[in-house]
Structures are given as structure tokens and as C-alpha cells.
Amino acid sequence: MKLKSLLASAFFVVGATVAHADNINVATNIANPPFEFQDGAGTLMGFEVDLLNLVGEKLGKTVEFQEMPFQSLFAAVQSSRSDIAIGSITITPKRLEAVSFTQPFYDANQCLTVASASGIEGVEGLEGKALAVITGTTGEMWANENEGKLKIGSVNRYDGNQDPMLDIATGRIDGLVHDCPIDAYYIKDKPQFAIVATIPTQEQFGLMLPKDSPLLEQVDGIISDLKKDGKLAELHKKWFGIDAAADSSTVTVQPIPGR
């Protein structure tokens, strides 16, 4: 009985591994347009969603997206519960100590978004004000570093960017420091909001994987191919409405970070 049980357990583990080999489990924070979000019918879409679907197609694997808050993406990847994480994740030296990233494919800065009628004209206007950031992001890092210098009244942490935007609209929060392309996309048809400052953090986004993942080289190679054949530039045009700069990481092939 013990031998049969052991064999059954072994078969189950092998079977699960084989099944997993046909899928790519992707952790994603879906409240992140235009990188990843759900439309009115609940369909997941966006720049990075399209990118992952192209990667899955090239690998011959089914992509399965798993929704979670931004700060949970790191634990999901570090524990290998997820093969890849997306969420406009900035590549940083500190993060590279615990996870791996593909080459970058998007360049970005942080922006300060406020209510159009707020009277705030830049980061110096945050003195005594309530500032929103998304937990675990470079926007939060910037706020932590500048809270005392700018005499920010309070730093308020959120899981996604929609709730702080609503709080700005109602006056509970005075501003949000967050990724420029995401907030520009969100407010493009909302004149009650305005971006009043660009903070030149010179960030680059990549796909995040477990440290030294066996998928890293394959996925990175596919990103190189998508840059060379213009597919990634087409996705940029589709989701951001403008052509990617000729010298941007969306177009130029770059090395795997940390190599």
C-alpha cells in the first residue's frame, strides 16, 4: 500500500509538472491601463497583455493571467508560483538581487497628477498636501526620499491607481505620483485632472521572472525578435497612440539586465 501510494504521488507530481509545462502563469495587476486592464465585458487587454500573448504564441504555450495587487507580484515570482509578472515593473539593481528581468521594452518617468482646479503647479506645491502613491512602486520610493525635503503633509498608499484618482476628484487626496504613461492614458478624456510635473526617474520596464528562470533566455530572445520585426513598435502605436522613439527600449535590442 505504501509503495502504491508513493507511486501514485510521484505520478501526480510528474503529471502536474507536465501540465504546467504547457502553460505560462503570469501574475498581473490588472488595474493598470493601458498596460493591463479589463474592458466593460471583463476581457483582459493592454500593451503587456498583448506582449505576453505573443510570447506564449512563439513558445507554443497557453498564457494564464492571475490577478493580484502590485506589491504581491514580487512574492508570486520569488516563490515561483508565477512564471512571469507584468505590471509596468521598473528594473532596479535592488530588485535584480531577488528576481530576474528580461531586457527593457518601455522607457518611462514618474508624473505628478492633481485636480485641474487645485492650484498645484509642481512638486514644490506638495507642501502640507496629501500625496498618493502605489505601494511597492518607484513612485512610493520617490515619495519616501522627498517627503521631508518637500514637506509633504502625508504619503497615502494604495493598491492601484483608480482609487487615488477618485480621491483626487473628491478632494480627499491632493496628488498622485505614478508612471506617466499610465496616468496620461487615464486622464486623456478627463479634464478635471492635470499632469503638472514630470519627475525624470528614467525608468525602464521589463518582464519579471524568478531569479535565473530557465524561461529567461527564451522569453528575452522573443522580445528581441519582436523588436527587430517591428511588432513591439506596432503594439506601442496601438496602445499609446504615438510611435516609439527610435532610440527607445521599445525599438532597440538590449542586454538582459545584470548580465
TORSEFI-946609 format. One record per residue (C-alpha): residue in three letters; residue number from 1; y, x, z. Coordinates in nm, 3 decimals, decimal comma. Each point is the difference from the previous one (the first is absolute). Example, Ala and Ser with C-alpha at 12.3 -4.5 7.8 and 13.67 -1.06 7.14 Angstrom:
// TORSEFI-946609
+------+-----+---------+---------+---------+
: rest :  nr :      c2 :      c1 :      c3 :
+------+-----+---------+---------+---------+
:  ALA :   1 :  -0,450 :   1,230 :   0,780 :
:  SER :   2 :   0,344 :   0,137 :  -0,066 :
+------+-----+---------+---------+---------+
***
This chain:
// TORSEFI-946609
+------+-----+---------+---------+---------+
: rest :  nr :      c2 :      c1 :      c3 :
+------+-----+---------+---------+---------+
:  MET :   1 :   0,000 :   0,000 :   0,000 :
:  LYS :   2 :   0,238 :   0,279 :   0,087 :
:  LEU :   3 :  -0,074 :   0,178 :  -0,329 :
:  LYS :   4 :   0,055 :  -0,321 :  -0,199 :
:  SER :   5 :   0,324 :  -0,063 :   0,181 :
:  LEU :   6 :   0,116 :   0,354 :  -0,068 :
:  LEU :   7 :  -0,086 :  -0,029 :  -0,369 :
:  ALA :   8 :   0,174 :  -0,336 :  -0,021 :
:  SER :   9 :   0,309 :   0,147 :   0,162 :
:  ALA :  10 :  -0,005 :   0,295 :  -0,237 :
:  PHE :  11 :  -0,034 :  -0,233 :  -0,300 :
:  PHE :  12 :   0,292 :  -0,207 :   0,124 :
:  VAL :  13 :   0,224 :   0,306 :   0,038 :
:  VAL :  14 :  -0,093 :   0,136 :  -0,344 :
:  GLY :  15 :   0,047 :  -0,341 :  -0,157 :
:  ALA :  16 :   0,341 :  -0,035 :   0,161 :
:  THR :  17 :   0,100 :   0,345 :  -0,123 :
:  VAL :  18 :  -0,107 :  -0,078 :  -0,354 :
:  ALA :  19 :   0,190 :  -0,331 :   0,005 :
:  HIS :  20 :   0,307 :   0,176 :   0,135 :
:  ALA :  21 :  -0,024 :   0,254 :  -0,284 :
:  ASP :  22 :   0,075 :  -0,283 :  -0,245 :
:  ASN :  23 :   0,324 :  -0,091 :   0,177 :
:  ILE :  24 :   0,327 :   0,160 :   0,099 :
:  ASN :  25 :   0,131 :  -0,142 :   0,328 :
:  VAL :  26 :   0,380 :   0,012 :  -0,006 :
:  ALA :  27 :   0,210 :  -0,059 :   0,312 :
:  THR :  28 :   0,334 :  -0,157 :  -0,089 :
:  ASN :  29 :   0,309 :  -0,144 :   0,163 :
:  ILE :  30 :   0,058 :  -0,290 :  -0,237 :
:  ALA :  31 :   0,353 :  -0,090 :   0,116 :
:  ASN :  32 :   0,140 :   0,284 :  -0,208 :
:  PRO :  33 :   0,141 :  -0,121 :  -0,334 :
:  PRO :  34 :   0,004 :   0,122 :  -0,270 :
:  PHE :  35 :  -0,270 :   0,251 :   0,100 :
:  GLU :  36 :  -0,241 :  -0,260 :   0,138 :
:  PHE :  37 :   0,054 :  -0,368 :   0,082 :
:  GLN :  38 :  -0,146 :  -0,346 :  -0,050 :
:  ASP :  39 :   0,147 :  -0,255 :  -0,238 :
:  GLY :  40 :   0,029 :  -0,371 :   0,082 :
:  ALA :  41 :  -0,366 :  -0,054 :  -0,087 :
:  GLY :  42 :  -0,115 :   0,281 :   0,230 :
:  THR :  43 :  -0,081 :   0,244 :  -0,280 :
:  LEU :  44 :   0,047 :   0,364 :   0,096 :
:  MET :  45 :   0,220 :   0,192 :  -0,244 :
:  GLY :  46 :   0,244 :   0,287 :  -0,025 :
:  PHE :  47 :   0,053 :   0,354 :  -0,125 :
:  GLU :  48 :  -0,260 :   0,166 :   0,224 :
:  VAL :  49 :  -0,243 :  -0,292 :  -0,039 :
:  ASP :  50 :   0,009 :   0,049 :  -0,378 :
:  LEU :  51 :  -0,044 :   0,374 :   0,050 :
:  LEU :  52 :  -0,307 :  -0,048 :   0,223 :
:  ASN :  53 :  -0,152 :  -0,247 :  -0,245 :
:  LEU :  54 :   0,037 :   0,261 :  -0,277 :
:  VAL :  55 :  -0,160 :   0,261 :   0,228 :
:  GLY :  56 :  -0,291 :  -0,236 :   0,075 :
:  GLU :  57 :  -0,043 :  -0,073 :  -0,370 :
:  LYS :  58 :  -0,012 :   0,372 :  -0,084 :
:  LEU :  59 :  -0,254 :   0,063 :   0,279 :
:  GLY :  60 :  -0,208 :  -0,306 :  -0,088 :
:  LYS :  61 :   0,044 :  -0,137 :   0,353 :
:  THR :  62 :   0,117 :  -0,332 :   0,144 :
:  VAL :  63 :   0,321 :   0,026 :   0,202 :
:  GLU :  64 :   0,006 :  -0,201 :   0,323 :
:  PHE :  65 :   0,337 :  -0,031 :   0,175 :
:  GLN :  66 :   0,020 :  -0,037 :   0,379 :
:  GLU :  67 :   0,325 :  -0,132 :   0,148 :
:  MET :  68 :   0,145 :   0,163 :   0,314 :
:  PRO :  69 :   0,337 :   0,103 :   0,151 :
:  PHE :  70 :   0,147 :   0,328 :  -0,126 :
:  GLN :  71 :  -0,070 :   0,197 :   0,317 :
:  SER :  72 :  -0,370 :  -0,099 :  -0,016 :
:  LEU :  73 :  -0,047 :   0,163 :  -0,340 :
:  PHE :  74 :  -0,027 :   0,344 :   0,157 :
:  ALA :  75 :  -0,278 :  -0,090 :   0,245 :
:  ALA :  76 :  -0,191 :  -0,181 :  -0,276 :
:  VAL :  77 :  -0,003 :   0,312 :  -0,215 :
:  GLN :  78 :  -0,053 :   0,254 :   0,279 :
:  SER :  79 :  -0,306 :  -0,194 :   0,119 :
:  SER :  80 :  -0,124 :  -0,031 :  -0,362 :
:  ARG :  81 :  -0,012 :  -0,379 :   0,033 :
:  SER :  82 :   0,213 :   0,007 :  -0,313 :
:  ASP :  83 :  -0,040 :   0,234 :  -0,296 :
:  ILE :  84 :   0,366 :  -0,013 :  -0,100 :
:  ALA :  85 :   0,319 :  -0,142 :   0,146 :
:  ILE :  86 :   0,310 :  -0,125 :  -0,184 :
:  GLY :  87 :   0,336 :  -0,114 :   0,130 :
:  SER :  88 :   0,265 :   0,229 :  -0,153 :
:  ILE :  89 :  -0,126 :   0,271 :   0,237 :
:  THR :  90 :   0,212 :   0,315 :   0,014 :
:  ILE :  91 :  -0,176 :   0,334 :  -0,020 :
:  THR :  92 :   0,103 :   0,217 :   0,298 :
:  PRO :  93 :  -0,129 :   0,332 :   0,139 :
:  LYS :  94 :  -0,083 :  -0,171 :   0,330 :
:  ARG :  95 :  -0,208 :  -0,270 :  -0,168 :
:  LEU :  96 :  -0,182 :   0,262 :  -0,207 :
:  GLU :  97 :  -0,140 :   0,142 :   0,322 :
:  ALA :  98 :  -0,209 :  -0,317 :   0,048 :
:  VAL :  99 :  -0,045 :  -0,152 :  -0,348 :
:  SER : 100 :   0,004 :   0,098 :  -0,367 :
:  PHE : 101 :   0,235 :  -0,122 :  -0,272 :
:  THR : 102 :  -0,022 :  -0,007 :  -0,375 :
:  GLN : 103 :   0,283 :   0,154 :  -0,199 :
:  PRO : 104 :   0,321 :  -0,205 :   0,035 :
:  PHE : 105 :   0,075 :  -0,273 :  -0,250 :
:  TYR : 106 :   0,329 :  -0,145 :   0,125 :
:  ASP : 107 :   0,324 :   0,156 :   0,131 :
:  ALA : 108 :   0,217 :  -0,186 :   0,250 :
:  ASN : 109 :   0,271 :   0,014 :   0,264 :
:  GLN : 110 :   0,081 :  -0,221 :   0,297 :
:  CYS : 111 :   0,274 :  -0,264 :  -0,018 :
:  LEU : 112 :   0,205 :  -0,192 :   0,253 :
:  THR : 113 :   0,000 :  -0,373 :  -0,076 :
:  VAL : 114 :   0,237 :  -0,236 :   0,183 :
:  ALA : 115 :   0,147 :  -0,348 :  -0,032 :
:  SER : 116 :   0,268 :  -0,001 :  -0,270 :
:  ALA : 117 :   0,251 :  -0,148 :   0,244 :
:  SER : 118 :  -0,080 :   0,243 :   0,283 :
:  GLY : 119 :   0,285 :   0,242 :  -0,064 :
:  ILE : 120 :  -0,241 :   0,295 :   0,033 :
:  GLU : 121 :   0,074 :   0,250 :  -0,277 :
:  GLY : 122 :  -0,238 :   0,286 :   0,084 :
:  VAL : 123 :  -0,218 :   0,157 :   0,267 :
:  GLU : 124 :   0,310 :   0,081 :   0,209 :
:  GLY : 125 :   0,045 :  -0,375 :   0,041 :
:  LEU : 126 :  -0,322 :  -0,023 :   0,203 :
:  GLU : 127 :   0,173 :   0,097 :   0,325 :
:  GLY : 128 :  -0,095 :  -0,262 :   0,259 :
:  LYS : 129 :  -0,199 :  -0,195 :  -0,259 :
:  ALA : 130 :  -0,360 :  -0,124 :  -0,002 :
:  LEU : 131 :  -0,199 :   0,188 :  -0,264 :
:  ALA : 132 :  -0,339 :  -0,104 :  -0,138 :
:  VAL : 133 :  -0,272 :   0,239 :  -0,118 :
:  ILE : 134 :  -0,364 :  -0,040 :  -0,099 :
:  THR : 135 :  -0,237 :   0,155 :   0,253 :
:  GLY : 136 :  -0,154 :   0,328 :  -0,113 :
:  THR : 137 :   0,229 :   0,050 :  -0,300 :
:  THR : 138 :   0,243 :   0,278 :  -0,088 :
:  GLY : 139 :   0,276 :  -0,254 :   0,066 :
:  GLU : 140 :  -0,112 :  -0,010 :   0,363 :
:  MET : 141 :  -0,009 :   0,381 :   0,008 :
:  TRP : 142 :   0,357 :   0,013 :  -0,132 :
:  ALA : 143 :   0,115 :  -0,255 :   0,259 :
:  ASN : 144 :  -0,164 :   0,194 :   0,283 :
:  GLU : 145 :   0,175 :   0,319 :  -0,114 :
:  ASN : 146 :   0,342 :  -0,162 :  -0,042 :
:  GLU : 147 :   0,008 :  -0,266 :   0,272 :
:  GLY : 148 :   0,206 :   0,213 :   0,240 :
:  LYS : 149 :   0,214 :   0,171 :  -0,261 :
:  LEU : 150 :   0,109 :  -0,329 :  -0,159 :
:  LYS : 151 :   0,007 :  -0,186 :   0,336 :
:  ILE : 152 :  -0,227 :  -0,271 :  -0,138 :
:  GLY : 153 :  -0,012 :  -0,293 :   0,243 :
:  SER : 154 :  -0,374 :  -0,060 :  -0,029 :
:  VAL : 155 :  -0,291 :   0,083 :  -0,230 :
:  ASN : 156 :  -0,223 :  -0,303 :  -0,057 :
:  ARG : 157 :  -0,347 :   0,050 :  -0,147 :
:  TYR : 158 :  -0,179 :  -0,238 :  -0,239 :
:  ASP : 159 :  -0,333 :  -0,009 :  -0,185 :
:  GLY : 160 :   0,151 :  -0,094 :  -0,339 :
:  ASN : 161 :   0,336 :  -0,031 :  -0,173 :
:  GLN : 162 :   0,024 :  -0,379 :  -0,040 :
:  ASP : 163 :   0,053 :  -0,082 :   0,369 :
:  PRO : 164 :   0,288 :   0,247 :   0,049 :
:  MET : 165 :   0,166 :  -0,135 :  -0,316 :
:  LEU : 166 :  -0,018 :  -0,350 :   0,147 :
:  ASP : 167 :   0,145 :   0,133 :   0,326 :
:  ILE : 168 :   0,286 :   0,165 :  -0,190 :
:  ALA : 169 :   0,072 :  -0,334 :  -0,168 :
:  THR : 170 :   0,016 :  -0,178 :   0,338 :
:  GLY : 171 :   0,202 :   0,274 :   0,170 :
:  ARG : 172 :  -0,269 :   0,110 :   0,247 :
:  ILE : 173 :  -0,016 :   0,343 :  -0,168 :
:  ASP : 174 :   0,286 :   0,191 :  -0,162 :
:  GLY : 175 :  -0,185 :   0,222 :  -0,246 :
:  LEU : 176 :  -0,329 :   0,137 :  -0,128 :
:  VAL : 177 :  -0,082 :   0,358 :  -0,097 :
:  HIS : 178 :  -0,289 :  -0,009 :  -0,243 :
:  ASP : 179 :  -0,123 :   0,114 :  -0,341 :
:  CYS : 180 :   0,273 :  -0,053 :  -0,262 :
:  PRO : 181 :  -0,216 :  -0,140 :  -0,283 :
:  ILE : 182 :  -0,165 :  -0,258 :   0,225 :
:  ASP : 183 :   0,325 :  -0,132 :   0,145 :
:  ALA : 184 :   0,180 :   0,009 :  -0,336 :
:  TYR : 185 :  -0,281 :  -0,214 :  -0,144 :
:  TYR : 186 :   0,015 :  -0,243 :   0,294 :
:  ILE : 187 :   0,378 :  -0,058 :  -0,014 :
:  LYS : 188 :   0,049 :  -0,001 :  -0,379 :
:  ASP : 189 :   0,051 :  -0,380 :  -0,003 :
:  LYS : 190 :   0,135 :  -0,031 :   0,357 :
:  PRO : 191 :   0,377 :   0,065 :   0,007 :
:  GLN : 192 :   0,009 :  -0,048 :   0,376 :
:  PHE : 193 :  -0,140 :   0,354 :   0,031 :
:  ALA : 194 :   0,144 :   0,334 :  -0,108 :
:  ILE : 195 :  -0,122 :   0,360 :  -0,007 :
:  VAL : 196 :   0,291 :   0,204 :   0,139 :
:  ALA : 197 :  -0,148 :   0,348 :   0,032 :
:  THR : 198 :  -0,267 :   0,219 :  -0,154 :
:  ILE : 199 :  -0,152 :   0,252 :   0,238 :
:  PRO : 200 :  -0,125 :   0,297 :  -0,207 :
:  THR : 201 :  -0,340 :   0,054 :   0,160 :
:  GLN : 202 :  -0,150 :   0,106 :  -0,338 :
:  GLU : 203 :  -0,337 :  -0,157 :   0,070 :
:  GLN : 204 :  -0,303 :  -0,017 :  -0,226 :
:  PHE : 205 :  -0,275 :  -0,262 :   0,019 :
:  GLY : 206 :  -0,370 :   0,067 :  -0,059 :
:  LEU : 207 :  -0,335 :  -0,167 :   0,060 :
:  MET : 208 :  -0,130 :   0,082 :   0,349 :
:  LEU : 209 :  -0,369 :   0,086 :   0,051 :
:  PRO : 210 :  -0,215 :   0,133 :   0,284 :
:  LYS : 211 :   0,039 :   0,373 :   0,053 :
:  ASP : 212 :  -0,178 :   0,189 :  -0,282 :
:  SER : 213 :  -0,145 :  -0,324 :  -0,139 :
:  PRO : 214 :  -0,256 :   0,052 :  -0,280 :
:  LEU : 215 :   0,202 :  -0,255 :  -0,201 :
:  LEU : 216 :   0,319 :   0,207 :   0,014 :
:  GLU : 217 :  -0,054 :   0,220 :  -0,306 :
:  GLN : 218 :  -0,125 :  -0,290 :  -0,213 :
:  VAL : 219 :   0,283 :  -0,234 :   0,090 :
:  ASP : 220 :   0,262 :   0,272 :  -0,036 :
:  GLY : 221 :  -0,138 :   0,086 :  -0,344 :
:  ILE : 222 :   0,033 :  -0,363 :  -0,107 :
:  ILE : 223 :   0,363 :  -0,004 :   0,117 :
:  SER : 224 :   0,063 :   0,310 :  -0,214 :
:  ASP : 225 :  -0,153 :  -0,178 :  -0,301 :
:  LEU : 226 :   0,212 :  -0,312 :   0,064 :
:  LYS : 227 :   0,311 :   0,217 :   0,002 :
:  LYS : 228 :  -0,098 :   0,181 :  -0,320 :
:  ASP : 229 :  -0,079 :  -0,316 :  -0,198 :
:  GLY : 230 :   0,313 :  -0,181 :   0,120 :
:  LYS : 231 :  -0,184 :  -0,278 :   0,188 :
:  LEU : 232 :   0,168 :   0,082 :   0,332 :
:  ALA : 233 :   0,343 :   0,000 :  -0,167 :
:  GLU : 234 :  -0,085 :  -0,344 :  -0,142 :
:  LEU : 235 :  -0,079 :  -0,129 :   0,350 :
:  HIS : 236 :   0,331 :   0,140 :   0,125 :
:  LYS : 237 :   0,188 :  -0,186 :  -0,272 :
:  LYS : 238 :  -0,198 :  -0,319 :   0,070 :
:  TRP : 239 :   0,068 :  -0,010 :   0,374 :
:  PHE : 240 :   0,339 :   0,171 :   0,039 :
:  GLY : 241 :   0,162 :  -0,109 :  -0,326 :
:  ILE : 242 :   0,115 :   0,352 :  -0,095 :
:  ASP : 243 :  -0,155 :   0,308 :  -0,155 :
:  ALA : 244 :  -0,123 :   0,270 :   0,235 :
:  ALA : 245 :   0,213 :   0,316 :  -0,012 :
:  ALA : 246 :  -0,148 :   0,266 :  -0,227 :
:  ASP : 247 :  -0,025 :   0,250 :   0,287 :
:  SER : 248 :  -0,134 :  -0,250 :   0,256 :
:  SER : 249 :  -0,344 :   0,009 :   0,160 :
:  THR : 250 :  -0,081 :  -0,322 :  -0,188 :
:  VAL : 251 :  -0,003 :   0,202 :  -0,322 :
:  THR : 252 :  -0,073 :   0,364 :   0,089 :
:  VAL : 253 :  -0,345 :   0,121 :   0,102 :
:  GLN : 254 :   0,014 :   0,172 :   0,340 :
:  PRO : 255 :  -0,248 :   0,178 :   0,227 :
:  ILE : 256 :  -0,187 :  -0,168 :   0,283 :
:  PRO : 257 :   0,223 :   0,038 :   0,310 :
:  GLY : 258 :  -0,106 :   0,269 :   0,240 :
:  ARG : 259 :  -0,206 :   0,188 :  -0,256 :
+------+-----+---------+---------+---------+
***
